[in-house]
Amino acid sequence: MKHRPAWLTAIGVGVTAVMLFPVYWMVNVSLTQTSNMRKSPPNLIPVDGTLDGYTVVLRQQLPYLGTSLLVGLGTVALTLVLAAPAGYSLAKLRPRGGGVVNLLLLVAQMIPAIVMAMGFYAIYIKLGLLDSVWGLILADSTIAVPFGVLIFSAFMSRIPDELLQAARIDGAGSLRTFGSIVLPVSRNGIITVSLFAFLWAWSDFLFANTLDNGGSLQPITLGIYAYIGNNNQQWNAIMATAVVASVPAAVLLVLAQRYVAAGVTAGAVKD
Amino acid sequence: MRSAVRPRGGQPRDEAAAAAPSRGPRRSRRERVIRSTQWTAWGFLAPVVAYLGLFYAYPLYRNIDLSIRSYTVTSFVSGNAPFAGFANYRAIFANPTFAPALLNTAVFVFVSIAFQFAIGLGLAVFFHRNFRLSGLLRALFLVPWLLPLLVSASTWSWMLNSDSGVVNAFLQAVGLSPIDWLTSPTWSLGAVLIANIWIGIPFNLVIMYSGLQGIPPDVFEAASIDGASGWQRFWRITFPLLRPVSAITLLLGFVYTLKVFDIIWIMTRGGPATSSTTLAIWSYQLSFGSLLPDFSSAAAVGNVLIVIAVVFALVYVRARHRLEAL
């Protein structure tokens, strides 16, 4: 093993600390007393901290969190159902015109969300889908589906052809092959896509604010936005909500860090 | 199963193809197999294609339709607005907000990408040295990228607050005068740039790091045996070898940054005045951000954004072709 100089680690820790300072600051402010909020200079650590912000979250934000969870899970389900078969087809079944579909998927990712939001708004007004959770799930899935197809086709193209041929020789039809061979061996792809679909739906603000801002069920991003928009000066409550809204990101990072990195790279450096 | 049935059906054709013994039937069988696998392939693909048509193409079509008619709030619901041709486009180009919005978009995109890429690449090279804890620290670097944009944006707004923000407290502590980050026209674009660069660094770091891992280690060893310094090794070997990965990173960065909305909207709403208004923000201001939405103009602005993105993607594709031709 090569020598690993300690000074590199020291620099690394320093750089990471600078990078994560805003995250620390969010936690710090969430624990600060309202009376200390305007103090100059601000307290660098939460001396005589308070959990007031978090009790406000518990009192006011739980329904928003529930909606976000529902929207996130719905988006994951819809994304997987659409993207996994398509990824399999593009990776292994060589459909004629598959290249065009690939290109369309890339172009789809270039459309600004604001353009999509206006289009959806015009359609939802007619269909009566405005302010509904289903409409929001549908809109949020457009962020994840093209990415999901690209990730699945990247992961599934690594499945050895012999495996699929063996299944065919054993008499499995293409649906059987897909269900009992392709999907189980694509576990990592499924995890990666689910992770990103959930995170993006959970974080979405633009679709929520344009398509669901009068709804009875609103996601957590609108909960935070309502605080800021009301010129609320309870910054500990705002930041406590932000901390709670960051929990899924933290959980995913701890449990599934390698899938995150895999997703970023497979999406970008595929060919 | 199928092959047991086949000989009977295949027999007459065998006779017919007697001129080209045994080739004919085999090819027709292969054709049939290809046709059936094509059906299967498209069967698996059909849901996504239908989805793209319904939820991308149709909203996009609606958006183009919005931009070439003059919709009002009522006709937006009823759907019969007079045809306006390019009048909406001419109007937005002549609008006094257009020039600053375009300039702000250009500055926002290029400055963001330049810093995100340079810092991300620097960090990737640094973490590639594989010191103790480097894996853990690299994982922690992902945090800003995984946080909901709304969370990052509100945290930065509070940090950059003129009176009580920690950034100004720091500036004062080192003897500088505080800055009205979010409320002065001089600094608002800089403020949203800082937040956006911070958010984009992890993405660049991860991709460039994986690009570095794709370079065989013996390349570096050979260079250092030849006596190349660390600096030379980077500019002569690492950087040229990373060119394809860099190109795709920059393109993706471009496409994402062009679309940025949440961060700017939460931090400054494009203000003060138009000092941090980008095209995406402007489009939102015209539509949902206004009490009297002008969806037609907003859609026109949005379509201009799409055209810009597609033009750059085409430039990228051409550049890649030229690189591959070399």
Interface residues (C-beta under 8 A of the other chain):
Chain A: R4 P5 A6 L8 T9 I11 G12 V13 V15 T16 M19 L20 P22 V23 W25 M26 V29 M37 R38 K39 S40 P41 P42 V81 L82 A83 P85 A86 Y88 S89 L90 L93 R94 P95 R96 G98 V101 L104 L105 L106 V107 A108 Q109 M110 I111 P112 A113 I114 V115 M116 A117 M118 G119 F120 Y121 A122 I123 I125 K126 L138 S141 T142 V145 V149 G171 S174 F178 L199 W202 S203 F205 L206 N209 T210 T221 I224 Y225 I228 W235 I238 M239 A242 A245 S246 A249 A250 L252 L253 Q257 V260 A261 V264 T265 A268 V269
Chain B: M1 T37 Q38 T40 A41 W42 G43 F44 L45 P47 V48 V49 Y51 L52 F55 Y56 Y58 P59 L60 Y61 R62 N63 L66 F76 V77 G79 L123 F126 F127 R129 N130 F131 R132 L133 S134 L137 A139 L140 F141 L142 V143 P144 L146 L147 P148 L149 L150 V151 S152 S154 T155 W156 S157 W158 M159 D163 S164 V166 A169 Q172 A173 W198 I201 F203 V206 I207 S210 G211 G214 V245 I248 T249 L252 V255 L258 K259 F261 D262 I266 A280 S283 Y284 S287 F288 F295 A298 A299 G302 N303 L305 I306 A309 V310 A313
